[in-house]
Amino acid sequence: MLLPLKTQIAGNKTVQDWQAVKLILIELQENASWEKAYEEYFLTRLNDRYIRPLNSIKENGSYSGEGFSIMTILCSIIEFLESTYQGKNYKFRRRNDPGLTAYQYDSSEDIFVSFLVNRTPFNTDFNNTTSKDFYKNIRCGLLHEARTKGNWAIWGRSNSVIVEAKNGKMIIYRDNFFESIFTYLDLYKMELLASATLKSAFIRKFDNLCEE
């Protein structure tokens, strides 16, 4: 069921606005309209709801524990970015619920692993094992228990890497991770403008954001 038409989904853009612009995107399929949609819907939603709050925490932080809040928000961003890339939407399933459609998922782990091992620049530092460990010990640890688990720790910054094994621990560098999101966003924009598959996925994601 569609949300009320005046519901804002990205800045001052509403469900009604998206319904109108989607028709233009489907009909024209040219990059000027798609670049505008990327900026006004995808990037605006991301900036208003995630990036600006993250910057506020970083700018007023003292490296004394705010990394937990930063990484928690970044984990939420990861799921949004990868599910947008794939055009899939999360469905909570009880034991007897029917199966998933082609564009639904019920395992956040699969989404996290896909993002970290497939998307530049994260795929430089993560493999299948480290991405699954990250999901278990950072993402689930933070969201479910407000802590890191296993031998994982959150540090501020490294000279180059996002994650590394060091002194018997797995270190995730929150600032490097955050900055790598912007590299990904630039690359995703270029991919989106060049790919009919990603454009269809983008439309599925924003259609879902307009639903209850």
C-alpha positions as a printed Julia matrix, in Angstrom:
212×3 Matrix{Float64}:
  0.0     0.0     0.0
  1.3     3.44   -0.95
  2.25    5.93    1.76
  0.33    9.22    1.86
  1.32   11.21   -1.24
  2.74   14.13    0.76
  5.13   11.9     2.75
  8.67   13.18    2.29
 11.14   10.5     1.2
 14.2    12.61    0.32
 14.51   16.17    1.56
 11.32   17.9     0.45
 10.67   15.33   -2.28
  7.45   13.42   -1.63
  5.88   10.13   -2.64
  3.86   12.1    -5.18
  7.03   13.66   -6.6
  8.61   10.22   -7.01
  5.56    8.84   -8.77
  5.85   11.65  -11.32
  9.61   11.54  -11.83
  9.61    7.75  -12.15
  7.5     8.03  -15.3
 10.04   10.44  -16.78
 12.95    8.14  -15.9
 11.27    5.12  -17.45
 10.26    6.99  -20.59
 13.43    8.96  -21.34
 16.25    6.76  -20.02
 18.71    9.62  -20.6
 21.46   10.6   -18.2
 20.43   14.17  -17.45
 17.19   12.99  -15.84
 18.92   10.11  -14.1
 21.7    12.29  -12.73
 19.08   14.64  -11.31
 17.21   11.73   -9.73
 20.45   10.42   -8.22
 21.17   13.83   -6.67
 17.65   14.77   -5.57
 16.45   11.41   -4.28
 19.29    9.0    -3.54
 22.01   11.43   -2.43
 19.66   13.83   -0.65
 18.1    11.01    1.36
 21.53    9.66    2.23
 22.94   13.06    3.19
 20.0    14.2     5.3
 19.44   10.97    7.19
 22.96    9.58    7.5
 25.92   11.62    6.24
 25.21   14.94    7.97
 24.43   13.26   11.31
 27.65   11.25   10.98
 29.65   14.39   10.27
 28.15   16.05   13.35
 29.29   13.15   15.53
 32.79   13.15   13.99
 33.28   16.91   14.18
 32.31   17.04   17.85
 34.03   13.81   18.85
 37.2    13.15   20.8
 38.0     9.54   19.81
 36.67    8.44   23.19
 33.87    6.1    22.17
 31.84    7.78   19.45
 33.2     5.21   17.01
 30.45    2.9    18.25
 27.76    5.34   17.1
 29.58    6.03   13.83
 29.96    2.37   12.92
 26.36    1.61   13.9
 25.11    4.22   11.45
 27.57    3.06    8.79
 26.21   -0.46    9.09
 22.75    0.89    8.34
 24.15    2.71    5.3
 25.75   -0.48    3.98
 22.44   -2.31    3.87
 20.74    0.6     2.14
 23.51    0.96   -0.44
 23.7    -2.7    -1.38
 19.95   -3.28   -1.39
 19.61   -0.25   -3.68
 22.34   -1.62   -5.94
 20.52   -4.94   -6.17
 17.03   -3.45   -6.17
 16.01   -5.74   -3.33
 13.88   -4.99   -0.28
 13.91   -6.58    3.14
 11.01   -8.8     4.18
 10.57  -10.0     7.74
  9.39  -13.59    7.62
  7.79  -15.67   10.33
  8.16  -19.44   10.27
  5.12  -20.16    8.1
  5.35  -17.14    5.81
  5.49  -17.77    2.05
  8.78  -17.64    0.19
 10.54  -14.57   -1.09
 10.07  -12.97   -4.48
 13.05  -12.39   -6.77
 13.51   -8.9    -5.36
 13.14   -9.6    -1.64
 15.65  -10.75    0.97
 15.4   -11.83    4.58
 19.1   -12.18    5.41
 21.02   -8.98    6.07
 24.24  -10.98    6.21
 24.06  -11.79    2.51
 23.63   -8.09    1.71
 26.59   -7.1     3.9
 28.89   -9.74    2.46
 27.94   -8.82   -1.09
 28.7    -5.16   -0.49
 32.05   -5.67    1.22
 33.44   -8.27   -1.19
 32.07   -6.8    -4.43
 32.06   -3.0    -4.14
 35.11   -0.81   -4.62
 37.01    0.28   -2.53
 35.85   -2.12    0.2
 36.66   -5.22   -1.83
 40.36   -4.32   -1.57
 40.41   -4.96    2.18
 37.56   -7.44    2.72
 37.2   -11.05    1.62
 34.4   -13.53    2.26
 35.76  -14.5     5.69
 36.47  -11.0     7.01
 33.14   -9.68    5.71
 31.21  -12.42    7.52
 33.23  -11.8    10.68
 32.54   -8.07   10.35
 28.82   -8.74   10.06
 28.79  -11.01   13.11
 31.12   -9.09   15.41
 30.64   -5.46   14.39
 27.22   -5.11   12.78
 25.32   -7.6    14.96
 27.39   -6.82   18.02
 26.62   -3.11   17.8
 22.97   -3.36   16.79
 21.98   -6.13   19.2
 24.29   -5.66   22.18
 25.84   -2.18   21.81
 29.31   -3.73   21.74
 31.88   -5.28   19.46
 32.4    -9.02   19.76
 35.08  -11.6    19.15
 38.47  -10.03   18.71
 37.18   -7.02   16.77
 37.8    -3.42   17.82
 36.96    0.02   16.41
 39.84    2.48   16.03
 39.92    5.95   14.55
 42.16    6.07   11.5
 44.92    4.26    9.65
 47.3     5.48    6.98
 45.6     3.49    4.24
 43.52    0.41    5.1
 39.92    0.04    6.23
 40.46   -3.14    8.23
 43.51   -5.11    9.34
 44.73   -7.78   11.73
 46.96   -6.2    14.36
 48.35   -7.52   17.66
 45.86  -10.38   17.81
 42.86   -8.16   17.02
 40.84   -7.3    13.95
 40.77   -3.52   13.72
 38.11   -1.61   11.81
 39.13    2.01   11.17
 35.97    4.05   11.36
 37.27    7.18    9.56
 38.71    5.19    6.66
 35.48    3.22    6.42
 33.41    6.42    6.36
 35.6     8.09    3.74
 35.43    4.98    1.56
 31.65    5.4     1.38
 32.19    8.58   -0.66
 34.48    6.77   -3.07
 31.81    4.12   -3.5
 29.11    6.74   -4.11
 31.09    8.36   -6.93
 31.64    4.98   -8.57
 28.03    3.94   -8.1
 26.81    7.1    -9.8
 28.91    6.33  -12.87
 27.69    2.73  -12.92
 24.07    3.79  -12.49
 24.16    6.19  -15.41
 25.63    3.5   -17.65
 23.5     0.5   -16.61
 19.87   -0.28  -17.42
 19.99   -3.04  -14.79
 21.0    -0.63  -12.02
 18.4     1.88  -13.15
 15.67   -0.75  -12.82
 17.02   -1.68   -9.38
 17.0     2.0    -8.33
 13.35    2.32   -9.32
 12.4    -0.83   -7.37
 14.11    0.49   -4.25
 12.41    3.89   -4.36
  9.06    2.34   -5.19
  9.46    0.3    -2.01
 10.42    3.4     0.03
  7.08    4.86   -0.99
  5.15    1.92    0.44
  4.0     1.15    3.97
